[in-house]
Amino acid sequence: MRPKLPGRQGLSGLIYVVSVTVDRGSPTPAYEQLASALRARIAEGEWSHGPLPSVKALQDDYGVGRETVLRAIDTLRAERLLFTVPRRGTYVAQAPERR
């Protein structure tokens, strides 16, 4: 049985995602924490079809600023995990097929 959420009656079938934030007290920079979180989601197969969420959506999901998101994406792009198509979005790079 699904828990009843106040003010959300009649919205059955929706999935509620808990907001995740970076640890501002950590000695690890916020962009590295975010890059690590995105790397883990990529490894789990999330975003294998279609673009990553928008920069704004990632800001809201992780409670960080625009520059932090852009720097995390740049980090993953440098690792060749992501690629960006101008005006289309950022996508997960496909791993080369093994023969």
N, C-alpha and C positions, 0 to 999 in steps of 0.2 A: 504494500500500500504506500502511495506517495504521501509525503508529509504536506500538510496544508500550509501554504505560505500566505501571510497576510497581504491582502490586496491583489492577489494573483489567482483568484478563483476563476475557473472557466478557461484557463490556459494550459490544460492538460496536454502532455506530449512535448512540452518544451523542456529543454535541458538547462538547468541553472549551473553556471560555471562560477566557481569561487574565484574571486580576484586574487592574483598572486602578485606580490611586490618584491622588490629587491631589498636587501638588508643594508640600510644606510649606515649602520654602525660597523659594518665589515671593512677590513682593510682592503678587500678586493674591490676594484672600481665597479660602479654600477653597470657600465657597459659590458664588462667581462661577465658579471653575474647574469645579465640578460642574454648575452651570447651563449653562455653555458645552458641556460634554460631553453633557448630556441634550438640549440644543438641537440639536446635531449629529445625535444618534440619531433625534430626532423628524424632522428634515429628510430623513433617509434613509428615512423611512417606517416605522421601527420603532414598535411600539405603536399602529398605525393601527386595530387591532381589539383591543378589550379594554383593561383598565387597565394602568397602569405597574406595575412590580414594587413590592412593599411597601417601606415605609421601611426596614425591617430588611434586606431584600435589597439595596437601594441602599447602605446603610451597609457591608454586607459586600463588595459589588462594588467600591466605591470607597475603602474604608478610611477612612471619615470617621464622625463622630458623628451622632447623631439630629438635633441642632439644625442642623447643616450641611445635611443632606438637606432638612429642613423649610424652611429659609431659601431653598435653591435652588428648591424647588417653589413657594414663595411668589413668588420672582422671576419664574418662568415663568408663574405664574398672573396676575401683574400685567401681563405682556406679552400676556396672552390666548392663550398657547400651550396652556395646560392649564386644566382645570376639575376640581373635586372634588365628588363626590357623597358626602355623609356616609354612613359605614358601608358604602360600596360600592367606593370607590377613586378614584384620580386618572386622568383620561383626557386624551388629546390632543384639543384643540378642532379641529373641522372648519373648514377654510378655506371662506369663502363661495364659492359657484359663480359663475363668470364667465359673463356672457351676451353 
